[in-house]
Amino acid sequence: MRILMVTAEAVPFAKTGGLADMVSALSIQLTKMGHDVKIVMPRYYRIDRKKLNQLSGPMAIAAGRVETWSAVYTAKMPGCDDLPVYFIDHEGCYGRDGIYGVPGETDFHDNPYRFAVLAHGAFQLCRKLGWYPDIVHAHDWSACLAPVLAKHVCRYCGFEGTASVLTIHNQGYQGQYSKDQFPALGIDWGLYYGAGFEHEGGINFLQAGVSSADMITTVSPTYAREIQTMEGGFGMDGLLRVRSDVIRGILNGADVKEWNPEIDKKIPANYSVKDMSGKARCKAELQKQMGLEINPDIPVVGIVTRLVDQKGIAEVFAPTYGSAYGICTTMNVQFAVLGSGEAWCENEIRALQEKLPNLRAYIGYDDKLSHLIEAGSDFFLMPSKYEPCGLNQIYSMLYGTLPIVRRTGGLADTVENYNQDTGSGTGFVFDSLTPQAVYDTVGWAVWAYYNRKDHIKKMQERGMRETFGWDKAAEGYLEVYKEAVRRGCGREYSGS
């Protein structure tokens, strides 16, 4: 199949979260399976032009009230020479810090225009290349104009055989703006209502994408169900239920070349399910680097997270009622925390460090330290309020570190709860997001660590034998692509 990925980010070029990992990993896997995949994204100014190749001639883009012009650059995806990445080069839109915003302006005021340039540019790129895809695959709200164009504009202008797929990576981010911004999209006013943009008198990119896409996917089966509920739909659950027949949940894979304790060069000792001795060395190094007591007999609970409400940080760190203080003062346990985000949480973690010798944190992000925490911890805490897929719980299992998670989204799909009668399971799961539930579940894990060591070992081995590659996910997307062609173009994909 000919597949065009339209995205605001893709590793290693630009990243704010798991979306960037997913786009690149899925594209690489589909390319290796023999499909013709291209990625189109903005060229943010941090992406060095000197490392890219420029296509000849400028490209006209019909976003906004008047036509604008852009250069196009290209590069090969590292590790996959057959996968080209194309960059829309528009200094006015992308010549700044940040993908969606910066600390002083977390949501750029001109984002509707910036991402209209991306969507219109994606179709113009196809015309420029003389390459017409079977599928335009849009990722999250910032690419949602692409399904709108595919259905309402371009399908009658050379893209009759092109269907669209929208992947919702996070329902909580929808791209909502004032109605005054609609002309920036470069489409007829009739589509304000006709394509589903109208929302409470403004515009909603994700709503238009959901209304227009031929097929919709989320990054885990449970999350596909959750977004159709009042709690998980963020105001769009009714529309999503109406479109439930085209929604599919496909669990993300993991980069098992980057996250593999047998070959990981970022940890002090490698190990495998057959020889776990290296994990003890990693634990000792983690305790040393974090300033914790070096003691192999004390369980370490690791946390690597964005310190934002979605991740359940209040239930762990909030002053007066967070569970971390109680855990650290009543249990023989250590905490190793890596993260950044909301200022109140960063400050509270710093305050906890002053009070608790068994809790240490690094405020910020350090890739090497994130690998060490996964390898050196005994448990990994993810008390997310919602989690579309989640990757750290997968990394944890692959590293023999037992996840402690809330039963939501991809966490529910990947972690099997511990059975203390049989020793089965791959982690510890709770339902209600409360400080008491976090406290009790961590306590349950610590109890098992001290009293059921044979069970802990059995669970570690089971988790490390799980397979989380992208081959199965890619097969699922191919089925979605074929159904999108049937629904959107009224034909069976022939393979030609």
VEXROMAR-490544 format. One line per 4 residues: number of its first residue (from 1); their letters; for each residue y, x, z of C-alpha. Coordinates in Angstrom, 3 decimals, padded with zeros to 6 digits, m for minus. Layout:
<pts>
NUM	A	Y:X:Z ~ ... $
</pts>
This chain:
<pts>
1	MRIL	000.000:000.000:000.000 ~ 003.643:000.964:m000.480 ~ 005.309:000.674:002.931 ~ 008.966:001.258:003.821 $
5	MVTA	009.742:001.778:007.520 ~ 013.333:000.805:008.384 ~ 014.321:002.186:011.762 ~ 017.233:003.457:013.833 $
9	EAVP	015.128:006.293:015.250 ~ 012.009:008.365:014.612 ~ 010.764:011.546:016.246 ~ 011.522:014.372:015.962 $
13	FAKT	014.862:013.460:014.382 ~ 016.315:010.914:016.835 ~ 014.873:009.204:019.894 ~ 015.869:006.992:022.802 $
17	GGLA	012.421:005.629:023.664 ~ 008.909:004.755:022.564 ~ 010.061:003.089:019.331 ~ 010.748:006.523:017.827 $
21	DMVS	007.266:007.758:018.746 ~ 005.589:004.658:017.358 ~ 007.372:004.689:013.985 ~ 006.457:008.302:013.281 $
25	ALSI	002.893:008.137:014.617 ~ 002.028:004.931:012.734 ~ 003.593:006.253:009.539 ~ 001.662:009.506:009.782 $
29	QLTK	m001.619:007.674:010.382 ~ m001.074:005.273:007.459 ~ m000.193:008.218:005.196 ~ m003.341:010.066:006.201 $
33	MGHD	m005.309:006.932:005.324 ~ m003.965:007.172:001.769 ~ m001.042:004.744:001.840 ~ 002.367:005.447:000.311 $
37	VKIV	004.773:005.381:003.262 ~ 008.463:006.232:003.432 ~ 010.813:006.142:006.430 ~ 014.526:005.401:006.111 $
41	MPRY	016.940:005.942:008.991 ~ 020.545:007.044:009.630 ~ 021.536:010.688:009.523 ~ 023.182:011.055:012.914 $
45	YRID	025.458:014.064:013.005 ~ 023.045:015.948:015.286 ~ 020.523:015.941:012.424 ~ 021.478:019.141:010.622 $
49	RKKL	022.168:018.661:006.900 ~ 021.246:022.305:006.327 ~ 017.641:021.467:007.159 ~ 017.539:018.552:004.712 $
53	NQLS	017.510:018.182:000.931 ~ 020.170:016.011:m000.705 ~ 019.263:013.523:m003.414 ~ 021.478:013.752:m006.479 $
57	GPMA	024.333:011.273:m006.778 ~ 025.973:008.969:m004.228 ~ 024.550:005.545:m003.387 ~ 026.552:002.298:m003.343 $
61	IAAG	025.911:000.058:m000.333 ~ 027.118:m003.556:m000.225 ~ 027.654:m003.840:003.541 ~ 030.901:m005.180:004.969 $
65	RVET	033.648:m006.828:002.975 ~ 033.807:m004.079:000.360 ~ 031.235:m001.752:m001.147 ~ 030.825:001.583:000.583 $
69	WSAV	029.258:004.818:m000.565 ~ 026.719:007.083:001.024 ~ 024.845:010.277:000.357 ~ 021.088:010.384:000.910 $
73	YTAK	019.153:013.286:002.339 ~ 015.431:013.737:002.718 ~ 012.918:015.845:004.627 ~ 009.182:015.952:005.125 $
77	MPGC	007.817:014.615:008.380 ~ 006.666:017.641:010.424 ~ 002.888:017.840:010.323 ~ 002.605:015.444:007.370 $
81	DDLP	003.952:016.801:004.080 ~ 003.095:013.592:002.217 ~ 005.413:011.492:004.391 ~ 009.082:011.649:003.315 $
85	VYFI	011.911:010.658:005.634 ~ 015.176:009.518:004.017 ~ 018.513:009.691:005.808 ~ 021.489:007.445:005.035 $
89	DHEG	024.480:009.789:005.355 ~ 027.594:007.815:006.255 ~ 030.011:009.745:008.437 ~ 032.002:006.686:009.517 $
93	CYGR	028.891:005.000:010.866 ~ 026.723:007.828:012.158 ~ 028.980:010.838:012.644 ~ 029.135:010.458:016.424 $
97	DGIY	027.121:010.945:019.584 ~ 024.575:008.273:020.407 ~ 022.274:006.022:018.411 ~ 023.375:002.653:019.802 $
101	GVPG	026.151:003.776:022.140 ~ 027.312:006.411:024.612 ~ 027.883:006.257:028.392 ~ 031.498:005.177:027.932 $
105	ETDF	030.574:002.602:025.266 ~ 026.923:001.713:025.726 ~ 026.968:m000.626:022.703 ~ 029.177:000.587:019.866 $
109	HDNP	031.621:m002.151:018.835 ~ 030.796:m001.618:015.148 ~ 027.009:m001.699:015.478 ~ 026.719:m004.778:013.219 $
113	YRFA	028.301:m002.807:010.382 ~ 026.438:000.426:011.214 ~ 023.055:m001.250:010.997 ~ 024.059:m003.388:008.014 $
117	VLAH	024.630:m000.101:006.185 ~ 021.102:000.936:007.190 ~ 019.465:m002.301:005.969 ~ 021.391:m002.590:002.681 $
121	GAFQ	020.924:001.145:002.197 ~ 017.164:000.805:002.557 ~ 016.955:m001.556:m000.428 ~ 019.401:000.525:m002.450 $
125	LCRK	017.268:003.593:m001.751 ~ 014.265:001.834:m003.282 ~ 016.290:001.040:m006.383 ~ 017.515:004.632:m006.552 $
129	LGWY	013.961:005.951:m006.344 ~ 012.502:003.302:m008.661 ~ 009.972:002.607:m005.903 ~ 009.432:m000.983:m004.781 $
133	PDIV	007.410:m001.483:m001.593 ~ 004.792:m004.072:m000.814 ~ 006.081:m004.129:002.760 ~ 009.443:m003.587:004.410 $
137	HAHD	008.603:m002.931:008.052 ~ 011.630:m003.369:010.338 ~ 011.683:m002.075:013.910 ~ 013.617:m003.925:016.618 $
141	WSAC	016.970:m005.687:016.423 ~ 018.833:m002.844:014.734 ~ 016.683:m003.224:011.596 ~ 016.525:m007.036:011.627 $
145	LAPV	018.892:m007.471:008.704 ~ 016.136:m005.998:006.506 ~ 013.792:m009.042:006.810 ~ 016.807:m011.280:006.189 $
149	LAKH	017.635:m009.416:002.980 ~ 013.983:m009.382:001.930 ~ 013.660:m013.157:002.252 ~ 017.076:m014.505:001.328 $
153	VCRY	018.726:m011.938:m000.960 ~ 016.602:m009.178:m002.475 ~ 013.448:m011.191:m003.128 ~ 015.203:m012.610:m006.147 $
157	CGFE	016.671:m009.289:m007.271 ~ 013.748:m007.017:m008.044 ~ 011.801:m007.321:m004.787 ~ 009.704:m010.363:m005.683 $
161	GTAS	006.547:m008.565:m004.536 ~ 007.981:m007.301:m001.247 ~ 007.112:m008.954:002.063 ~ 008.570:m008.169:005.477 $
165	VLTI	007.152:m007.361:008.907 ~ 009.197:m007.149:012.118 ~ 007.940:m005.268:015.151 ~ 009.522:m006.271:018.462 $
169	HNQG	009.433:m003.219:020.695 ~ 011.528:m004.792:023.456 ~ 012.495:m008.466:023.517 ~ 015.229:m007.744:026.034 $
173	YQGQ	017.414:m006.044:023.409 ~ 018.531:m008.541:020.772 ~ 021.755:m007.283:019.163 ~ 024.162:m010.056:020.162 $
177	YSKD	027.750:m009.915:018.882 ~ 030.769:m012.068:018.206 ~ 030.768:m014.367:015.177 ~ 033.818:m012.406:013.992 $
181	QFPA	031.411:m009.551:013.179 ~ 029.400:m011.577:010.656 ~ 031.404:m010.438:007.584 ~ 030.363:m006.864:008.429 $
185	LGID	026.805:m007.776:007.436 ~ 027.672:m008.090:003.748 ~ 025.859:m011.410:003.236 ~ 026.927:m014.962:002.380 $
189	WGLY	028.269:m017.138:005.195 ~ 025.568:m019.670:004.373 ~ 023.079:m017.329:006.016 ~ 024.877:m017.528:009.356 $
193	YGAG	022.858:m020.674:009.976 ~ 020.389:m020.393:007.099 ~ 018.872:m017.084:008.241 ~ 019.023:m017.868:011.966 $
197	FEHE	021.909:m015.633:013.076 ~ 023.801:m018.312:015.000 ~ 023.332:m018.068:018.767 ~ 025.700:m019.684:021.270 $
201	GGIN	028.579:m019.343:018.827 ~ 027.873:m015.682:018.083 ~ 025.320:m013.715:016.083 ~ 021.907:m012.538:017.223 $
205	FLQA	020.173:m009.927:015.068 ~ 016.728:m010.275:016.623 ~ 016.808:m014.060:016.296 ~ 017.563:m013.721:012.578 $
209	GVSS	014.745:m011.201:012.188 ~ 012.280:m013.473:013.953 ~ 013.414:m016.415:011.811 ~ 013.141:m014.488:008.537 $
213	ADMI	010.196:m012.056:008.797 ~ 006.970:m012.986:007.056 ~ 004.959:m011.538:009.965 ~ 005.947:m010.452:013.469 $
217	TTVS	004.189:m007.946:015.702 ~ 004.609:m006.675:019.230 ~ 003.242:m003.468:020.683 ~ 000.505:m005.028:022.829 $
221	PTYA	m001.489:m008.294:022.804 ~ m000.351:m009.387:026.270 ~ 003.310:m008.797:025.383 ~ 002.865:m011.001:022.305 $
225	REIQ	001.987:m013.836:024.675 ~ 004.633:m012.982:027.275 ~ 007.578:m013.151:024.855 ~ 006.630:m016.766:024.129 $
229	TMEG	007.246:m017.732:027.774 ~ 010.535:m018.634:029.414 ~ 010.270:m015.578:031.669 ~ 009.565:m013.083:028.889 $
233	GFGM	011.403:m014.581:025.932 ~ 014.967:m013.828:027.044 ~ 016.166:m017.142:025.625 ~ 014.118:m016.967:022.417 $
237	DGLL	010.779:m018.268:023.702 ~ 011.177:m021.610:021.901 ~ 011.708:m019.984:018.503 ~ 008.870:m017.544:019.128 $
241	RVRS	006.510:m020.401:019.989 ~ 007.529:m022.135:016.762 ~ 006.581:m018.932:014.897 ~ 003.481:m018.214:016.990 $
245	DVIR	001.202:m018.465:013.952 ~ 002.694:m015.263:012.491 ~ 002.878:m013.242:015.736 ~ 000.285:m010.536:016.371 $
249	GILN	000.009:m008.087:019.262 ~ m001.246:m004.626:018.310 ~ m001.576:m002.049:021.062 ~ 000.245:001.202:020.414 $
253	GADV	m001.774:004.369:020.155 ~ m000.880:007.688:021.776 ~ m000.274:011.120:020.329 ~ m003.492:012.755:021.530 $
257	KEWN	m002.442:016.090:020.074 ~ 000.669:016.171:022.251 ~ m000.989:014.576:025.280 ~ m004.367:016.209:025.788 $
261	PEID	m005.164:018.238:028.931 ~ m007.681:020.368:027.030 ~ m005.031:021.853:024.703 ~ m001.688:021.066:026.366 $
265	KKIP	000.404:024.259:026.322 ~ 003.002:022.780:028.671 ~ 000.740:022.798:031.738 ~ m000.370:025.885:033.704 $
269	ANYS	m004.112:025.285:033.278 ~ m006.134:023.260:030.801 ~ m009.046:021.099:031.832 ~ m011.421:018.437:030.561 $
273	VKDM	m013.623:015.649:031.843 ~ m016.479:018.190:031.999 ~ m014.492:020.787:033.940 ~ m011.671:019.450:036.125 $
277	SGKA	m010.916:022.725:037.935 ~ m007.694:023.207:035.987 ~ m006.267:019.961:037.377 ~ m006.247:021.446:040.886 $
281	RCKA	m004.183:024.379:039.606 ~ m001.767:021.954:037.966 ~ m001.434:020.050:041.247 ~ m000.640:023.224:043.177 $
285	ELQK	001.983:024.224:040.603 ~ 003.541:020.749:040.695 ~ 003.790:020.862:044.477 ~ 005.336:024.323:044.267 $
289	QMGL	007.895:023.419:041.586 ~ 008.932:020.209:043.319 ~ 009.238:021.828:046.746 ~ 006.378:019.866:048.295 $
293	EINP	003.827:021.243:050.734 ~ 001.102:022.976:048.722 ~ m001.983:021.159:049.965 ~ m004.862:020.104:047.691 $
297	DIPV	m005.982:017.414:050.143 ~ m002.778:015.332:050.088 ~ m002.578:012.843:047.202 ~ 000.445:013.127:044.912 $
301	VGIV	001.989:010.008:043.364 ~ 003.926:010.828:040.180 ~ 006.740:008.812:038.613 ~ 008.321:009.548:035.227 $
305	TRLV	010.688:006.762:034.236 ~ 014.059:005.537:033.115 ~ 015.787:004.354:036.271 ~ 016.608:000.875:034.960 $
309	DQKG	015.866:m002.633:036.198 ~ 013.033:m003.206:033.706 ~ 011.000:m000.439:035.362 ~ 010.885:m002.086:038.805 $
313	IAEV	013.030:000.593:040.420 ~ 014.625:m001.715:042.996 ~ 011.260:m002.572:044.524 ~ 010.578:001.145:045.013 $
317	FAPT	013.952:002.742:045.745 ~ 016.502:000.098:046.774 ~ 018.236:000.773:050.111 ~ 016.934:m001.289:053.062 $
321	YGSA	014.036:m002.928:051.194 ~ 012.535:m000.453:048.678 ~ 008.941:000.555:049.375 ~ 009.243:004.337:048.900 $
325	YGIC	010.600:005.025:052.398 ~ 007.849:002.992:054.040 ~ 005.128:004.606:051.961 ~ 006.325:008.124:052.711 $
329	TTMN	006.730:007.518:056.450 ~ 003.452:005.677:057.079 ~ 001.031:007.320:054.626 ~ m000.136:010.904:054.204 $
333	VQFA	001.070:011.103:050.600 ~ 003.588:012.946:048.414 ~ 005.943:011.668:045.696 ~ 007.051:013.652:042.609 $
337	VLGS	009.778:011.778:040.695 ~ 011.372:012.529:037.323 ~ 013.972:010.199:035.854 ~ 017.570:009.224:035.260 $
341	GEAW	019.508:006.034:034.746 ~ 021.422:003.694:037.033 ~ 023.762:005.599:039.328 ~ 022.836:003.680:042.481 $
345	CENE	019.175:004.578:042.029 ~ 019.874:008.235:041.312 ~ 021.993:008.397:044.484 ~ 019.367:006.624:046.595 $
349	IRAL	016.635:009.005:045.438 ~ 018.849:011.935:046.404 ~ 019.369:010.346:049.826 ~ 015.624:009.807:050.269 $
353	QEKL	015.018:013.475:049.538 ~ 017.270:014.374:052.451 ~ 015.238:012.173:054.791 ~ 011.699:012.649:053.460 $
357	PNLR	010.013:016.052:053.121 ~ 007.200:014.448:051.111 ~ 009.436:013.003:048.360 ~ 011.023:015.281:045.797 $
361	AYIG	012.776:014.407:042.547 ~ 014.371:015.865:039.442 ~ 017.231:013.667:038.245 ~ 017.375:013.977:034.472 $
365	YDDK	014.635:014.563:031.929 ~ 012.471:017.624:031.384 ~ 009.640:017.373:028.863 ~ 007.602:020.212:030.353 $
369	LSHL	007.919:018.759:033.849 ~ 006.783:015.349:032.580 ~ 003.550:016.956:031.365 ~ 003.110:018.751:034.690 $
373	IEAG	003.584:015.526:036.659 ~ 000.953:013.790:034.524 ~ m001.471:016.688:034.970 ~ m000.771:017.539:038.612 $
377	SDFF	m000.552:014.072:040.164 ~ m003.465:012.104:041.559 ~ m001.784:008.739:040.907 ~ 000.995:007.534:038.590 $
381	LMPS	003.201:004.613:039.660 ~ 004.526:002.137:037.031 ~ 005.739:m001.064:038.763 ~ 007.418:m002.458:035.644 $
385	KYEP	009.086:m005.851:035.600 ~ 007.925:m006.042:031.998 ~ 006.386:m003.388:029.750 ~ 005.882:m004.149:026.032 $
389	CGLN	003.277:m001.397:025.733 ~ 003.916:001.604:027.937 ~ 002.639:005.091:027.231 ~ 002.688:006.869:030.570 $
393	QIYS	m000.215:004.847:031.910 ~ m002.200:005.977:028.847 ~ m001.178:009.604:029.314 ~ m002.146:009.327:032.973 $
397	MLYG	m005.661:008.151:032.220 ~ m006.153:010.894:029.633 ~ m005.100:013.455:032.282 ~ m007.393:012.097:035.005 $
401	TLPI	m004.431:010.642:036.906 ~ m005.051:007.083:038.060 ~ m002.266:004.624:037.189 ~ m000.886:002.153:039.734 $
405	VRRT	000.652:m000.623:037.633 ~ 001.864:m004.193:037.599 ~ m000.226:m006.563:035.498 ~ 002.171:m007.084:032.593 $
409	GGLA	002.355:m006.354:028.848 ~ 000.573:m003.226:027.685 ~ m000.182:m002.209:031.271 ~ m002.467:m005.238:031.569 $
413	DTVE	m004.112:m004.381:028.249 ~ m004.891:m000.756:029.075 ~ m005.614:m000.432:032.817 ~ m008.771:m001.918:034.315 $
417	NYNQ	m008.413:m002.738:038.005 ~ m010.442:m000.820:040.584 ~ m013.497:m002.552:042.031 ~ m014.116:m000.985:045.415 $
421	DTGS	m017.662:m002.368:045.558 ~ m018.838:m000.693:042.348 ~ m016.231:002.035:041.777 ~ m015.474:000.703:038.296 $
425	GTGF	m012.006:000.572:036.795 ~ m009.380:003.017:035.573 ~ m006.503:002.285:037.964 ~ m004.947:000.003:040.552 $
429	VFDS	m003.289:m003.249:039.441 ~ m001.055:m005.757:041.248 ~ 000.598:m008.993:040.148 ~ 003.769:m009.853:042.070 $
433	LTPQ	006.654:m007.436:041.709 ~ 007.699:m007.121:045.353 ~ 008.214:m004.101:047.622 ~ 005.299:m005.292:049.719 $
437	AVYD	002.984:m005.466:046.692 ~ 003.972:m001.935:045.679 ~ 003.449:m000.710:049.251 ~ 000.063:m002.410:049.562 $
441	TVGW	m001.252:m001.200:046.204 ~ m000.189:002.403:046.783 ~ m001.813:002.112:050.198 ~ m005.005:000.832:048.569 $
445	AVWA	m005.044:003.808:046.197 ~ m004.402:006.273:049.024 ~ m007.193:004.650:051.080 ~ m009.606:005.108:048.164 $
449	YYNR	m008.477:008.730:047.781 ~ m009.441:009.523:051.368 ~ m012.451:007.219:051.747 ~ m014.015:006.733:048.310 $
453	KDHI	m013.806:010.134:046.648 ~ m016.877:009.360:044.534 ~ m015.096:006.278:043.189 ~ m011.940:008.257:042.433 $
457	KKMQ	m013.975:010.795:040.469 ~ m015.789:008.055:038.560 ~ m012.508:006.361:037.630 ~ m010.953:009.637:036.508 $
461	ERGM	m013.881:010.333:034.218 ~ m013.803:006.846:032.763 ~ m010.080:007.025:032.028 ~ m010.357:010.456:030.416 $
465	RETF	m013.059:009.160:028.070 ~ m010.886:006.302:026.799 ~ m009.712:006.574:023.186 ~ m006.093:005.789:022.378 $
469	GWDK	m005.632:007.201:018.886 ~ m003.615:005.504:016.147 ~ m006.494:004.791:013.747 ~ m007.369:001.413:015.272 $
473	AAEG	m003.712:000.350:015.483 ~ m003.130:001.337:011.855 ~ m006.029:m000.854:010.729 ~ m004.463:m003.734:012.632 $
477	YLEV	m001.123:m003.218:010.886 ~ m002.798:m003.123:007.486 ~ m004.271:m006.568:008.139 ~ m000.811:m007.808:009.150 $
481	YKEA	000.698:m006.308:005.979 ~ m001.859:m008.090:003.790 ~ m001.177:m011.400:005.524 ~ 002.580:m010.853:005.094 $
485	VRRG	002.090:m010.412:001.342 ~ 000.069:m013.648:001.231 ~ 002.671:m015.605:003.169 ~ 005.814:m014.062:001.741 $
489	CGRE	004.890:m013.429:m001.861 ~ 002.141:m015.977:m002.431 ~ m000.385:m013.410:m003.583 ~ m003.351:m011.471:m002.337 $
493	YSGS	m002.770:m007.760:m002.023 ~ m004.931:m006.248:m004.752 ~ m004.740:m002.593:m003.752 ~ m003.109:m001.606:m007.044 $
</pts>
